[in-house]
Amino acid sequence: MCSLRLHLFLLVAASTSSLFESATTHWSDKQALKDLKNNLDPSSITPGSCLYSWDFSLDPCDNLFSDNFTCGFRCDAVVSGATRVTELALDPAGYTGPLVINHHNNLPFLQSLDLSNNYFSGPIPDSLSNLTRLTRLGLSKNSFSGPIPSSLGSLINLQELYLDNNNLNGTLPVSFDGLTNLKRLELQSNSLNGVLPDLTSLKNLYFLDLSFNSLTGGFPSNLPDSLMQISIRNNSLNGAFESDALKSFSYLQVLDLSSNRLNGSLPLSLFELPSLQQLTLSFNGFSGIKPPSFAFDGGVAVPSELIAVDLSNNELGGFLPMFFSLMPKLSSLSLENNKFVGMIPTQYALKTVFPEPGVEP
């Protein structure tokens, strides 16, 4: 059965097509849809799926909500008076085969393309760069392989890019610095390697997930300070944190760098970020903590939004840091499997009973 989301796409399409006596699909769009279907394994196009209903003896946009073309795309009128395909979102029906977007018979008015949760394979085609109106590209959870085409960096209107959970390899294209409207970038669970290129030009980016790859180098200092969530866990990042690596990230709420090879002392800037709520640095090689400036406030609540901190499975030593007990919102603290010595400070026990700093029995 088709997903509810896909049917909602078509509801909008129906209201658009009602403006015309015949919502005839532009010939090149019809050919592009035909190419997409014909290049897939026919055995993967099963009864009840979107593609099974595509019968090209009929006109696609003129037969929405009939027994044919029941779901999968949306049509809109354009200035020229033609009817063009503007959204393509296939159901997760297990389609198998390559993604074919012809360089000539493509979908130039397409704004959203979502093929997630299928078995598309082979390389991501360079021809996607012709879809210059795309604001959303979703290829998650397929079997795409090979490098990410650098040509995707020319999709300057792109706001969301999902290439996660595939078999992609190679480095992140330098051309991605041209995706200045990008808000969300998900590349987790691939085989990407090398160091990250300069992404500081992506001033609208708020979500970045590069987890479960093979990225190397130190913590990237070339990320935009607009980010609210950074996840680069399970990679091969190494080296020490630069003291001011995160100083300007005033919007950052979640930082997860667990299961890497980072080492040295944790800089005080980590604990002074004004919006940070979740900090996960477990399974690294950190050996010390530089206390933040608020660590000596003598029992007074400190200016921290941190709720959860996980520093477990590192090489941290010395006495347990006192300043964690002064964080007013901290409710989860993991420090196990380190090399701390001495007694657990009384302030830790008091915080479990009296969570507000400075309140004693």
N, C-alpha and C positions, 0 to 999 in steps of 0.2 A: 504493500500500500504506500501511496505517496505521503510524504510528511505534511503536517499541517502548515508548516512554513512555506512549502512550495505552493500549496493551494492559495495561500494569502497573496503570493506573488501574482498568481493568475487572476485573482479577484480584481486587483488594480488594473491588470491588462484588459480585462473585460470592459471596465468603464472607459478605458481609453479607446478601445476598438469600436465602441458604440458610436463614436463620432463619425464613423465612416460606414457607407453602405457595404463596402467590401474592404476588410483589413488585409489587403494582399501583402504578403511578406516580400521584402526586397529579394530579388533572385539570388544575390550573393549570400545573403543570410541563410536562405533556404539551403543553398549548396553547402555552406559551412556546417549546418546542423546535420546534413546528410553525411558529410565526410566524417564528422565526429562519431556517428553511429556505425557507419560501414567499416571503420577501421578497428572496431572492438571485436572481441571474440563473440560470435553469435550465441554460443552456448551460455554466455554470462548474462544475456539479455532475456530475463525470465518473465513469464506472464505475471502481470500485476505491477511491473516496474514501469518507470516513466518512459524509458527508451522503447519498451515493447509497444507502447501506444503510438509511437511516431510512424505514421503512414504517409510517405511522401507522394502518394498519388493525389493527396489533398494538399491544400495550402495550410501551413502551420498556424500563422496568426489568425487566419479566418476560420479556424476550426477548434479554437480553445473551448473547453468544456463540452466538447462532443465526445463520442466514444474514442476519438483519436486525439493525440496531443493533449492528454489529460493533465500533464504536469511537466515541470522541468525548466520552463523558461517564461519570460514575460516580454510582451511587445508594447511599444509606444510609438506614437506618431512623432515625426521630426519635422523641422521647419520646411523641408523640401516637399512634404506631403506624403512621403513614403512611410511604410510601417516597418520599424526595425526592431530586432531583438536587443533588449537592454539589460536583461538579467538571465543568467543561466545557472541553475542550481539543481544538480542531479541528486536523486535519492540514494541512500547508501545500500544499493542493491547488489553489490559485489561485481560491478562491471570490471572486465579484465581486458587489457590491451594498451596501446600507446595513445597519448593525447595528440590528436591531429588538428591543428589550427592552420589552415592554408595561408600562405603569405598573400595570396590574391583574393581568394574567397574567404575572408575572415569576418569578424563581427565588429566593425569599427565603432558602433554605438554602444557596445557592451560596457556596463558600469560595474557589474558584479559577476564574478565567476567562482562557483563553489562546487568542487568535485570531491569533497572530503569523504573519508570512510568508504573507499572502494579499493580496487586493485589495479589502478592505472600504473603502467610501468614504462621503462625506458627513460630517456632524458626529458627534462622540461624543455619544450620547444622554444627556440629563439623567437618564433613568430608571435609569441605572446606580447612582445614589445610593440607590435602593431596596434594593440588594444589600448590606445592612448587615453581613453576615457575611463579606464578601470579605476575604481576607488577601493575595491575589495577583491583580493585574490586568495582563494582557499583551496589548497591542494593537500591538506593534512591527511595523515593516516592512509597513504597509498604506498606504492612501491617504486616511486620515481628514483632514478639513480644518476650517477655522474655529477659534475659540478653544477652549481647554480649559475645560470647564464648571466653574464655581466650586462646583457641587454635589458634585463629587468630594471636596471637603474634608470632607464629612460622613462619609466612610468611615473611621471612627475605628479599625477593626481592621486596616486595610491595612498590610502589611509590605513589599510589593514593588509598584512601579508602573513599568510599561514603556510609554511612549508615543513612543519614539524612532522615527526614520525614517518620518515621516508628513509631512503638509503643514499642520501646525497653526500658527496665528499668534496674535497678541495677546500679552498679558502673562501671566506666571505668576500664577494666582489667589491673592489674599491669604488665602483660606480654607484654603490648604494648611498654614497654621500649626496646623490642627487635626489633622493626620495624625501624631499623637504616637507612634504605634507603627511608623512607617515606617522601614525599614532601608536600602532601596535605591531610588533615584529616577533614572530614565534618561529624558531628554527630548532627547537629541542629535539632530541632523539634522532640524530643523524650521525654522520661520520666526518663532520667538518673539522678542519685542522688549521694550524698556523695561528698567527696573531690577528686580532681584529683591526680592520682599517679605521681611519678617522671618521667617526659618526657625529662629531660635534655640530654639524650643520643641520641635523635632524631636530630642530627646536620644538617640534610638536610631539615627539616620541615620549610616551609615558609608560609603556610596558615593553620589556625586553626579556625574552627567555631563550637562552643558548645552552640550556642544560643537556647533559648526556651527549657530549661531543668529545672532540680531542683537541680543543683549543689550547694553545701554549702561550708563553710570555707571562708577564706580571699582570696584576689587576689593571685592566685598561683605563688609562687616564684620558682617553679620547672619546668619552661618551657625553651626550648632551645632559645638561643639568636639569632638564625638564622631567626626567624619569621619576616615576613613582614606585616602580617595581623593577628590580634587577635580579635575575636568577641565572647563574652560570655554574650551578653545581655539577659535580661529576664530570670534570674536565681535567686538564693538566696544567692549569695556571700555577706559576711558581714565583719564588722570590718574595721580597718583603713589600709591605704596603708603603707607599710614599705618604708622608705625614699629612699632606694636604690633598690626597687623592679624591676625597669625597667632601671636602670642605664646602663646596658651592652647591651641593645637592639638597637644597632646602625643601624640596617636595618629596623626597624619597621616603617611602613608608615600609618597604620590604626589601631586604638584601639577603640573598642566599648564595654563598660561595662555598658551601660544604663539599667535601670530598674532592679537594684539589691538593696542591703541594705548596701552598703559601706558607711563609714562615716569618720569623722576626717578631717584633713587638707590634701589638695592635695600637694604632695611633689614637690619640684622644679625640680626634675629629669624628670617629665612629660613634662615640657616645654623646656627642654634642649636637648631632643633627636634629633640627627642630621638629621634624615630622616622623622620624623613624620609629616604627612600632615593632617590627620583627627583624631580628638579626640572627642569622644562622651561619656559623663559621666552623662547624664541627668537622672532624676528620681532615685536619690540615697539620701543619707543623709549627704553629705559633708558640713562642717561648716566653712571652711576657706581655704585660698590659701596662701601657702608659696611662696613669689615672687622669681623667678629665679635670678641668679646672674646678668643677663643682664638687670634687671629691673631698674637699676640706671644709664643707659648709657646716660641720658640727651638728649633725642631726636634723638639719633643716631640709625640707623637701626640695629636691633638685629639679631643674627644668628639663625633664626627660619624658618623652611619650612612649618609651619602650615598654612593651607588654610581654614579649617573649625573647629571651636570649639563649642561644645554644652555642657554647664554646667547648663542648665535650670532645674527647679524643684528640687532644693536641699535646703540646709539650709545656704547658703553662706551669710555672713553679712559684715558690715563695708562699707567703701567707695569702689567704683568700682576700680578694679586694673588698674593702669595706663599702665602697660607693654604691654597689648594687642594692644594698639594703636601704639606700636613701631615694631610690627611684619610686615615685608614688604609684605608678601604674604597673610596675613589673609584677607579674603573677606566675611566670614560668622561667626558671633559671636552671640550665643544665651545665654542670662543670665536671662531670665524672670523667674518669680515665685521663687525668692530667697528673701533675707532679706537685700539687700543693702540699704544704706542710703546716703543722700547728693545729690549734683548736679552731673549731667553727665559731666565729664571733657571735656574741650574744645578740647583736642586732639582727642576725639572720633568723634566729628563733623568735625574736619579738615581732618580726615582720610577718611571720606565719600566723600569729595570733592577732596582731594589731597592724593591719596593712598600711595604715597611714603613718609616715615617718614622724618621729618625735612623740608619738602617743605611747605612753608606758602605763603599766598597771598601777 
